[in-house]
Amino acid sequence: MAENLKFLREKNNYYQKDIAKKLNRKTNSTISDWENGKYAPSLDVVEELAAIYHVGIDELLKEDLREKYQSPSDQLIEIYESLDTDKQAQLLHYAQDLKE
C-alpha cells in the first residue's frame, strides 16, 4: 500500500503537506511514514485516502496501482531507467527499428 500512496499522491500533483491538510494532520511526517512503509494508516484513514484519490479501498490496499494507472510512456521510462547501459542501447535500437 505504501507504494500506492506515494504513486497516487504524485499522480494527482499533491505534496505530502496537501494530503496532511486534507486529513486534518498537523504535519506531513505521518504521510511520509505511510509512504515509506514505516506505519500503516488506520482503516478510517484508508477510507479517506481512497476518497481523496478516487479509488476503491481494495484497490488501494491490494493492487499495484502503478501498473493500472501509469501511462504507457511512463512505464517505458521506468523500464528503460531500470536497465544497464547495454540493455538501454538495445531497447533504443529495437524502438528505432519498430518506428521504421
Secondary structure, DSSP 8 states (H G I E B T S, - for coil): -HHHHHHHHHHTT--HHHHHHHTT-S-SHHHHHHHTTSS---HHHHHHHHHHHT--HHHHHHS-HHHHHS-HHHHHHHHHHHS-HHHHHHHHHHHHHHH-
